[in-house]
Amino acid sequence: MKDTVEDRAVELGEYIVHNKATVRAAAKVFGISKSTVHMDVAQRLQRISPGLYHEVREVLDVNKAQRHIRGGLATREKYKACETHKS
């Protein structure tokens, strides 16, 4: 990871854009909290690199729109697993 907070914000932004990653996934890869990732890409990055900020914002907006679908699928899989153990 980079030395300064600004470098970290840019690195996080590039990671999210290139991998279409969620905040949670980026936090896990970089070993930092979701709050830190969000602060870096939502506030610091806007000041440091407005172009990259807008690219990150697009990816995060798509992730947010799909969040309820991923949650529903996870719940479905959970109950599928429970049903197979009952039989």
C-alpha positions as CSV (number, residue, x, y, z in Angstrom):
1,M,0.0,0.0,0.0
2,K,1.1,3.6,-0.6
3,D,2.6,5.8,2.0
4,T,0.2,8.7,2.1
5,V,-3.6,8.9,2.5
6,E,-3.9,10.6,-0.9
7,D,-2.0,7.8,-2.6
8,R,-4.1,5.2,-0.8
9,A,-7.3,6.9,-2.0
10,V,-6.1,6.9,-5.6
11,E,-5.0,3.3,-5.3
12,L,-8.4,2.3,-3.8
13,G,-10.2,4.2,-6.6
14,E,-8.3,2.5,-9.3
15,Y,-8.9,-0.9,-7.7
16,I,-12.6,-0.3,-7.5
17,V,-12.9,0.9,-11.1
18,H,-10.7,-1.9,-12.6
19,N,-12.3,-4.7,-10.6
20,K,-15.8,-3.3,-10.4
21,A,-15.4,-4.0,-6.7
22,T,-17.6,-3.2,-3.8
23,V,-16.5,-1.1,-0.8
24,R,-16.5,-4.3,1.3
25,A,-14.4,-6.2,-1.2
26,A,-11.8,-3.3,-1.5
27,A,-11.6,-3.1,2.3
28,K,-10.9,-6.8,2.5
29,V,-8.2,-6.7,-0.1
30,F,-6.4,-3.6,1.4
31,G,-6.9,-4.8,5.0
32,I,-8.7,-1.6,6.1
33,S,-12.2,-0.8,7.3
34,K,-15.2,-0.2,5.0
35,S,-15.5,3.3,6.7
36,T,-11.9,4.1,5.6
37,V,-12.5,3.0,2.1
38,H,-15.7,5.0,1.9
39,M,-14.0,8.1,3.3
40,D,-11.1,7.8,0.9
41,V,-13.2,7.3,-2.3
42,A,-16.2,9.5,-1.4
43,Q,-14.4,12.5,0.1
44,R,-10.7,12.5,-0.4
45,L,-10.7,11.2,-4.0
46,Q,-13.2,13.9,-5.1
47,R,-10.6,16.5,-4.0
48,I,-7.6,14.7,-5.3
49,S,-8.8,13.3,-8.7
50,P,-12.3,14.4,-9.8
51,G,-12.2,12.2,-12.9
52,L,-11.4,9.0,-11.0
53,Y,-13.9,10.0,-8.4
54,H,-16.7,10.0,-11.0
55,E,-15.6,6.7,-12.4
56,V,-15.6,5.2,-8.9
57,R,-19.0,6.8,-8.2
58,E,-20.5,5.1,-11.2
59,V,-19.3,1.6,-10.1
60,L,-20.5,2.2,-6.5
61,D,-23.9,3.4,-7.8
62,V,-24.3,0.2,-9.8
63,N,-23.2,-1.9,-6.8
64,K,-25.8,-0.1,-4.6
65,A,-28.5,-0.7,-7.1
66,Q,-27.7,-4.4,-7.2
67,R,-27.2,-4.8,-3.4
68,H,-30.8,-6.0,-2.7
69,I,-30.5,-8.7,-5.4
70,R,-27.2,-10.0,-4.0
71,G,-28.8,-10.1,-0.5
72,G,-31.8,-12.0,-1.8
73,L,-29.6,-14.6,-3.5
74,A,-27.6,-15.1,-0.4
75,T,-30.8,-15.6,1.7
76,R,-32.1,-18.1,-1.0
77,E,-28.8,-20.1,-0.8
78,K,-28.9,-20.1,3.0
79,Y,-32.4,-21.6,3.1
80,K,-31.6,-24.1,0.3
81,A,-28.7,-25.4,2.4
82,C,-31.1,-25.7,5.4
83,E,-33.6,-27.7,3.4
84,T,-31.0,-30.2,2.2
85,H,-30.0,-30.9,5.8
86,K,-33.6,-31.5,6.9
87,S,-34.2,-34.2,4.3
